[in-house]
Amino acid sequence: GISAAGACEVALRISQTVENATIVFVVCDRGDRYLSTGVFPA
């Protein structure tokens, strides 16, 4: 969603201004829209 895209953009911008750093961003998703697809076996 838009929040994940914003977090990605910030991480990319930070990565252009620092050296020798590990930059991590986390995308949170409940996954409820995928329950009916069989991705999560019972």
mmCIF file as Biopython writes it, N, C-alpha, C and O atoms, coordinates in Angstrom:
data_model
#
loop_
_atom_site.group_PDB
_atom_site.id
_atom_site.type_symbol
_atom_site.label_atom_id
_atom_site.label_alt_id
_atom_site.label_comp_id
_atom_site.label_asym_id
_atom_site.label_entity_id
_atom_site.label_seq_id
_atom_site.pdbx_PDB_ins_code
_atom_site.Cartn_x
_atom_site.Cartn_y
_atom_site.Cartn_z
_atom_site.occupancy
_atom_site.B_iso_or_equiv
_atom_site.auth_seq_id
_atom_site.auth_asym_id
_atom_site.pdbx_PDB_model_num
ATOM 1   N N  . GLY A ? 1  ? 0.792  -1.181  0.000  1.0 0.0 1  A 1 
ATOM 2   C CA . GLY A ? 1  ? 0.000  0.000   0.000  1.0 0.0 1  A 1 
ATOM 3   C C  . GLY A ? 1  ? 0.842  1.255   0.000  1.0 0.0 1  A 1 
ATOM 4   O O  . GLY A ? 1  ? 2.056  1.206   -0.194 1.0 0.0 1  A 1 
ATOM 5   N N  . ILE A ? 2  ? 0.206  2.344   0.212  1.0 0.0 2  A 1 
ATOM 6   C CA . ILE A ? 2  ? 0.903  3.627   0.147  1.0 0.0 2  A 1 
ATOM 7   C C  . ILE A ? 2  ? 1.891  3.799   1.300  1.0 0.0 2  A 1 
ATOM 8   O O  . ILE A ? 2  ? 2.917  4.459   1.134  1.0 0.0 2  A 1 
ATOM 9   N N  . SER A ? 3  ? 1.601  3.222   2.453  1.0 0.0 3  A 1 
ATOM 10  C CA . SER A ? 3  ? 2.533  3.322   3.582  1.0 0.0 3  A 1 
ATOM 11  C C  . SER A ? 3  ? 3.831  2.582   3.282  1.0 0.0 3  A 1 
ATOM 12  O O  . SER A ? 3  ? 4.916  3.074   3.593  1.0 0.0 3  A 1 
ATOM 13  N N  . ALA A ? 4  ? 3.720  1.401   2.677  1.0 0.0 4  A 1 
ATOM 14  C CA . ALA A ? 4  ? 4.910  0.631   2.317  1.0 0.0 4  A 1 
ATOM 15  C C  . ALA A ? 4  ? 5.726  1.370   1.260  1.0 0.0 4  A 1 
ATOM 16  O O  . ALA A ? 4  ? 6.955  1.395   1.325  1.0 0.0 4  A 1 
ATOM 17  N N  . ALA A ? 5  ? 5.048  1.967   0.297  1.0 0.0 5  A 1 
ATOM 18  C CA . ALA A ? 5  ? 5.748  2.723   -0.742 1.0 0.0 5  A 1 
ATOM 19  C C  . ALA A ? 5  ? 6.475  3.919   -0.137 1.0 0.0 5  A 1 
ATOM 20  O O  . ALA A ? 5  ? 7.590  4.243   -0.545 1.0 0.0 5  A 1 
ATOM 21  N N  . GLY A ? 6  ? 5.850  4.569   0.827  1.0 0.0 6  A 1 
ATOM 22  C CA . GLY A ? 6  ? 6.494  5.691   1.505  1.0 0.0 6  A 1 
ATOM 23  C C  . GLY A ? 6  ? 7.727  5.254   2.270  1.0 0.0 6  A 1 
ATOM 24  O O  . GLY A ? 6  ? 8.759  5.923   2.225  1.0 0.0 6  A 1 
ATOM 25  N N  . ALA A ? 7  ? 7.625  4.139   2.970  1.0 0.0 7  A 1 
ATOM 26  C CA . ALA A ? 7  ? 8.771  3.618   3.720  1.0 0.0 7  A 1 
ATOM 27  C C  . ALA A ? 7  ? 9.909  3.238   2.778  1.0 0.0 7  A 1 
ATOM 28  O O  . ALA A ? 7  ? 11.078 3.482   3.080  1.0 0.0 7  A 1 
ATOM 29  N N  . CYS A ? 8  ? 9.574  2.651   1.655  1.0 0.0 8  A 1 
ATOM 30  C CA . CYS A ? 8  ? 10.582 2.288   0.654  1.0 0.0 8  A 1 
ATOM 31  C C  . CYS A ? 8  ? 11.276 3.528   0.109  1.0 0.0 8  A 1 
ATOM 32  O O  . CYS A ? 8  ? 12.498 3.547   -0.032 1.0 0.0 8  A 1 
ATOM 33  N N  . GLU A ? 9  ? 10.518 4.541   -0.191 1.0 0.0 9  A 1 
ATOM 34  C CA . GLU A ? 9  ? 11.081 5.790   -0.715 1.0 0.0 9  A 1 
ATOM 35  C C  . GLU A ? 9  ? 12.039 6.421   0.287  1.0 0.0 9  A 1 
ATOM 36  O O  . GLU A ? 9  ? 13.115 6.886   -0.090 1.0 0.0 9  A 1 
ATOM 37  N N  . VAL A ? 10 ? 11.660 6.440   1.544  1.0 0.0 10 A 1 
ATOM 38  C CA . VAL A ? 10 ? 12.534 7.009   2.576  1.0 0.0 10 A 1 
ATOM 39  C C  . VAL A ? 10 ? 13.816 6.192   2.691  1.0 0.0 10 A 1 
ATOM 40  O O  . VAL A ? 10 ? 14.904 6.758   2.794  1.0 0.0 10 A 1 
ATOM 41  N N  . ALA A ? 11 ? 13.696 4.867   2.674  1.0 0.0 11 A 1 
ATOM 42  C CA . ALA A ? 11 ? 14.882 4.014   2.751  1.0 0.0 11 A 1 
ATOM 43  C C  . ALA A ? 11 ? 15.811 4.268   1.561  1.0 0.0 11 A 1 
ATOM 44  O O  . ALA A ? 11 ? 17.029 4.334   1.727  1.0 0.0 11 A 1 
ATOM 45  N N  . LEU A ? 12 ? 15.246 4.410   0.376  1.0 0.0 12 A 1 
ATOM 46  C CA . LEU A ? 12 ? 16.066 4.697   -0.807 1.0 0.0 12 A 1 
ATOM 47  C C  . LEU A ? 12 ? 16.755 6.051   -0.700 1.0 0.0 12 A 1 
ATOM 48  O O  . LEU A ? 12 ? 17.925 6.188   -1.058 1.0 0.0 12 A 1 
ATOM 49  N N  . ARG A ? 13 ? 16.036 7.041   -0.213 1.0 0.0 13 A 1 
ATOM 50  C CA . ARG A ? 13 ? 16.643 8.375   -0.065 1.0 0.0 13 A 1 
ATOM 51  C C  . ARG A ? 13 ? 17.767 8.357   0.963  1.0 0.0 13 A 1 
ATOM 52  O O  . ARG A ? 13 ? 18.824 8.949   0.745  1.0 0.0 13 A 1 
ATOM 53  N N  . ILE A ? 14 ? 17.541 7.682   2.076  1.0 0.0 14 A 1 
ATOM 54  C CA . ILE A ? 14 ? 18.587 7.583   3.099  1.0 0.0 14 A 1 
ATOM 55  C C  . ILE A ? 14 ? 19.800 6.854   2.538  1.0 0.0 14 A 1 
ATOM 56  O O  . ILE A ? 14 ? 20.938 7.234   2.814  1.0 0.0 14 A 1 
ATOM 57  N N  . SER A ? 15 ? 19.560 5.801   1.747  1.0 0.0 15 A 1 
ATOM 58  C CA . SER A ? 15 ? 20.675 5.017   1.202  1.0 0.0 15 A 1 
ATOM 59  C C  . SER A ? 15 ? 21.570 5.850   0.291  1.0 0.0 15 A 1 
ATOM 60  O O  . SER A ? 15 ? 22.738 5.512   0.097  1.0 0.0 15 A 1 
ATOM 61  N N  . GLN A ? 16 ? 21.047 6.918   -0.260 1.0 0.0 16 A 1 
ATOM 62  C CA . GLN A ? 16 ? 21.844 7.777   -1.130 1.0 0.0 16 A 1 
ATOM 63  C C  . GLN A ? 16 ? 22.679 8.790   -0.355 1.0 0.0 16 A 1 
ATOM 64  O O  . GLN A ? 16 ? 23.537 9.458   -0.932 1.0 0.0 16 A 1 
ATOM 65  N N  . THR A ? 17 ? 22.433 8.911   0.949  1.0 0.0 17 A 1 
ATOM 66  C CA . THR A ? 17 ? 23.145 9.924   1.731  1.0 0.0 17 A 1 
ATOM 67  C C  . THR A ? 17 ? 24.121 9.344   2.741  1.0 0.0 17 A 1 
ATOM 68  O O  . THR A ? 17 ? 24.880 10.095  3.354  1.0 0.0 17 A 1 
ATOM 69  N N  . VAL A ? 18 ? 24.125 8.036   2.931  1.0 0.0 18 A 1 
ATOM 70  C CA . VAL A ? 18 ? 25.023 7.425   3.913  1.0 0.0 18 A 1 
ATOM 71  C C  . VAL A ? 18 ? 25.924 6.404   3.220  1.0 0.0 18 A 1 
ATOM 72  O O  . VAL A ? 18 ? 25.595 5.882   2.154  1.0 0.0 18 A 1 
ATOM 73  N N  . GLU A ? 19 ? 27.060 6.136   3.846  1.0 0.0 19 A 1 
ATOM 74  C CA . GLU A ? 19 ? 27.984 5.132   3.333  1.0 0.0 19 A 1 
ATOM 75  C C  . GLU A ? 19 ? 28.167 4.038   4.370  1.0 0.0 19 A 1 
ATOM 76  O O  . GLU A ? 19 ? 28.048 4.279   5.571  1.0 0.0 19 A 1 
ATOM 77  N N  . ASN A ? 20 ? 28.455 2.843   3.901  1.0 0.0 20 A 1 
ATOM 78  C CA . ASN A ? 20 ? 28.757 1.712   4.781  1.0 0.0 20 A 1 
ATOM 79  C C  . ASN A ? 20 ? 27.667 1.484   5.818  1.0 0.0 20 A 1 
ATOM 80  O O  . ASN A ? 20 ? 27.956 1.341   7.006  1.0 0.0 20 A 1 
ATOM 81  N N  . ALA A ? 21 ? 26.437 1.452   5.380  1.0 0.0 21 A 1 
ATOM 82  C CA . ALA A ? 21 ? 25.321 1.244   6.300  1.0 0.0 21 A 1 
ATOM 83  C C  . ALA A ? 21 ? 24.411 0.151   5.758  1.0 0.0 21 A 1 
ATOM 84  O O  . ALA A ? 21 ? 24.313 -0.065  4.550  1.0 0.0 21 A 1 
ATOM 85  N N  . THR A ? 22 ? 23.763 -0.518  6.666  1.0 0.0 22 A 1 
ATOM 86  C CA . THR A ? 22 ? 22.718 -1.466  6.303  1.0 0.0 22 A 1 
ATOM 87  C C  . THR A ? 22 ? 21.391 -0.805  6.617  1.0 0.0 22 A 1 
ATOM 88  O O  . THR A ? 22 ? 21.135 -0.428  7.761  1.0 0.0 22 A 1 
ATOM 89  N N  . ILE A ? 23 ? 20.557 -0.664  5.622  1.0 0.0 23 A 1 
ATOM 90  C CA . ILE A ? 23 ? 19.268 0.005   5.791  1.0 0.0 23 A 1 
ATOM 91  C C  . ILE A ? 23 ? 18.174 -1.028  5.606  1.0 0.0 23 A 1 
ATOM 92  O O  . ILE A ? 23 ? 18.155 -1.763  4.619  1.0 0.0 23 A 1 
ATOM 93  N N  . VAL A ? 24 ? 17.268 -1.076  6.561  1.0 0.0 24 A 1 
ATOM 94  C CA . VAL A ? 24 ? 16.190 -2.057  6.540  1.0 0.0 24 A 1 
ATOM 95  C C  . VAL A ? 24 ? 14.865 -1.323  6.649  1.0 0.0 24 A 1 
ATOM 96  O O  . VAL A ? 24 ? 14.729 -0.386  7.436  1.0 0.0 24 A 1 
ATOM 97  N N  . PHE A ? 25 ? 13.893 -1.747  5.863  1.0 0.0 25 A 1 
ATOM 98  C CA . PHE A ? 25 ? 12.536 -1.263  6.078  1.0 0.0 25 A 1 
ATOM 99  C C  . PHE A ? 25 ? 11.609 -2.463  6.097  1.0 0.0 25 A 1 
ATOM 100 O O  . PHE A ? 25 ? 11.817 -3.435  5.371  1.0 0.0 25 A 1 
ATOM 101 N N  . VAL A ? 26 ? 10.600 -2.389  6.919  1.0 0.0 26 A 1 
ATOM 102 C CA . VAL A ? 26 ? 9.694  -3.512  7.148  1.0 0.0 26 A 1 
ATOM 103 C C  . VAL A ? 26 ? 8.328  -3.170  6.563  1.0 0.0 26 A 1 
ATOM 104 O O  . VAL A ? 26 ? 7.783  -2.091  6.796  1.0 0.0 26 A 1 
ATOM 105 N N  . VAL A ? 27 ? 7.798  -4.104  5.808  1.0 0.0 27 A 1 
ATOM 106 C CA . VAL A ? 27 ? 6.463  -3.945  5.242  1.0 0.0 27 A 1 
ATOM 107 C C  . VAL A ? 27 ? 5.526  -4.866  6.014  1.0 0.0 27 A 1 
ATOM 108 O O  . VAL A ? 27 ? 5.645  -6.089  5.939  1.0 0.0 27 A 1 
ATOM 109 N N  . CYS A ? 28 ? 4.611  -4.284  6.742  1.0 0.0 28 A 1 
ATOM 110 C CA . CYS A ? 28 ? 3.658  -5.064  7.536  1.0 0.0 28 A 1 
ATOM 111 C C  . CYS A ? 28 ? 2.394  -5.316  6.722  1.0 0.0 28 A 1 
ATOM 112 O O  . CYS A ? 28 ? 1.887  -4.429  6.036  1.0 0.0 28 A 1 
ATOM 113 N N  . ASP A ? 29 ? 1.900  -6.544  6.815  1.0 0.0 29 A 1 
ATOM 114 C CA . ASP A ? 29 ? 0.681  -6.914  6.098  1.0 0.0 29 A 1 
ATOM 115 C C  . ASP A ? 29 ? 0.011  -8.024  6.886  1.0 0.0 29 A 1 
ATOM 116 O O  . ASP A ? 29 ? 0.647  -9.028  7.208  1.0 0.0 29 A 1 
ATOM 117 N N  . ARG A ? 30 ? -1.245 -7.857  7.194  1.0 0.0 30 A 1 
ATOM 118 C CA . ARG A ? 30 ? -1.970 -8.892  7.941  1.0 0.0 30 A 1 
ATOM 119 C C  . ARG A ? 30 ? -2.133 -10.160 7.127  1.0 0.0 30 A 1 
ATOM 120 O O  . ARG A ? 30 ? -2.234 -11.245 7.699  1.0 0.0 30 A 1 
ATOM 121 N N  . GLY A ? 31 ? -2.162 -10.054 5.828  1.0 0.0 31 A 1 
ATOM 122 C CA . GLY A ? 31 ? -2.310 -11.211 4.968  1.0 0.0 31 A 1 
ATOM 123 C C  . GLY A ? 31 ? -3.723 -11.721 4.836  1.0 0.0 31 A 1 
ATOM 124 O O  . GLY A ? 31 ? -3.945 -12.755 4.206  1.0 0.0 31 A 1 
ATOM 125 N N  . ASP A ? 32 ? -4.698 -11.018 5.419  1.0 0.0 32 A 1 
ATOM 126 C CA . ASP A ? 32 ? -6.077 -11.520 5.399  1.0 0.0 32 A 1 
ATOM 127 C C  . ASP A ? 32 ? -6.668 -11.609 3.996  1.0 0.0 32 A 1 
ATOM 128 O O  . ASP A ? 32 ? -7.559 -12.424 3.756  1.0 0.0 32 A 1 
ATOM 129 N N  . ARG A ? 33 ? -6.197 -10.803 3.086  1.0 0.0 33 A 1 
ATOM 130 C CA . ARG A ? 33 ? -6.754 -10.877 1.724  1.0 0.0 33 A 1 
ATOM 131 C C  . ARG A ? 33 ? -6.285 -12.122 0.974  1.0 0.0 33 A 1 
ATOM 132 O O  . ARG A ? 33 ? -6.814 -12.446 -0.089 1.0 0.0 33 A 1 
ATOM 133 N N  . TYR A ? 34 ? -5.281 -12.824 1.534  1.0 0.0 34 A 1 
ATOM 134 C CA . TYR A ? 34 ? -4.751 -14.012 0.870  1.0 0.0 34 A 1 
ATOM 135 C C  . TYR A ? 34 ? -5.259 -15.317 1.481  1.0 0.0 34 A 1 
ATOM 136 O O  . TYR A ? 34 ? -4.904 -16.396 1.006  1.0 0.0 34 A 1 
ATOM 137 N N  . LEU A ? 35 ? -6.079 -15.235 2.521  1.0 0.0 35 A 1 
ATOM 138 C CA . LEU A ? 35 ? -6.524 -16.442 3.219  1.0 0.0 35 A 1 
ATOM 139 C C  . LEU A ? 35 ? -7.247 -17.417 2.302  1.0 0.0 35 A 1 
ATOM 140 O O  . LEU A ? 35 ? -7.100 -18.628 2.465  1.0 0.0 35 A 1 
ATOM 141 N N  . SER A ? 36 ? -8.014 -16.931 1.358  1.0 0.0 36 A 1 
ATOM 142 C CA . SER A ? 36 ? -8.786 -17.816 0.490  1.0 0.0 36 A 1 
ATOM 143 C C  . SER A ? 36 ? -7.985 -18.346 -0.701 1.0 0.0 36 A 1 
ATOM 144 O O  . SER A ? 36 ? -8.522 -19.106 -1.507 1.0 0.0 36 A 1 
ATOM 145 N N  . THR A ? 37 ? -6.721 -17.963 -0.829 1.0 0.0 37 A 1 
ATOM 146 C CA . THR A ? 37 ? -5.931 -18.381 -1.990 1.0 0.0 37 A 1 
ATOM 147 C C  . THR A ? 37 ? -5.180 -19.684 -1.781 1.0 0.0 37 A 1 
ATOM 148 O O  . THR A ? 37 ? -4.630 -20.230 -2.737 1.0 0.0 37 A 1 
ATOM 149 N N  . GLY A ? 38 ? -5.141 -20.201 -0.547 1.0 0.0 38 A 1 
ATOM 150 C CA . GLY A ? 38 ? -4.399 -21.426 -0.281 1.0 0.0 38 A 1 
ATOM 151 C C  . GLY A ? 38 ? -2.932 -21.196 0.042  1.0 0.0 38 A 1 
ATOM 152 O O  . GLY A ? 38 ? -2.173 -22.158 0.164  1.0 0.0 38 A 1 
ATOM 153 N N  . VAL A ? 39 ? -2.519 -19.946 0.182  1.0 0.0 39 A 1 
ATOM 154 C CA . VAL A ? 39 ? -1.129 -19.639 0.520  1.0 0.0 39 A 1 
ATOM 155 C C  . VAL A ? 39 ? -0.791 -20.128 1.926  1.0 0.0 39 A 1 
ATOM 156 O O  . VAL A ? 39 ? 0.337  -20.546 2.188  1.0 0.0 39 A 1 
ATOM 157 N N  . PHE A ? 40 ? -1.767 -20.076 2.825  1.0 0.0 40 A 1 
ATOM 158 C CA . PHE A ? 40 ? -1.566 -20.481 4.214  1.0 0.0 40 A 1 
ATOM 159 C C  . PHE A ? 40 ? -2.290 -21.797 4.464  1.0 0.0 40 A 1 
ATOM 160 O O  . PHE A ? 40 ? -3.488 -21.798 4.747  1.0 0.0 40 A 1 
ATOM 161 N N  . PRO A ? 41 ? -1.575 -22.926 4.363  1.0 0.0 41 A 1 
ATOM 162 C CA . PRO A ? 41 ? -2.248 -24.207 4.608  1.0 0.0 41 A 1 
ATOM 163 C C  . PRO A ? 41 ? -2.666 -24.337 6.072  1.0 0.0 41 A 1 
ATOM 164 O O  . PRO A ? 41 ? -2.027 -23.772 6.960  1.0 0.0 41 A 1 
ATOM 165 N N  . ALA A ? 42 ? -3.722 -25.071 6.311  1.0 0.0 42 A 1 
ATOM 166 C CA . ALA A ? 42 ? -4.245 -25.248 7.673  1.0 0.0 42 A 1 
ATOM 167 C C  . ALA A ? 42 ? -3.312 -26.087 8.511  1.0 0.0 42 A 1 
ATOM 168 O O  . ALA A ? 42 ? -3.592 -26.337 9.683  1.0 0.0 42 A 1 
#
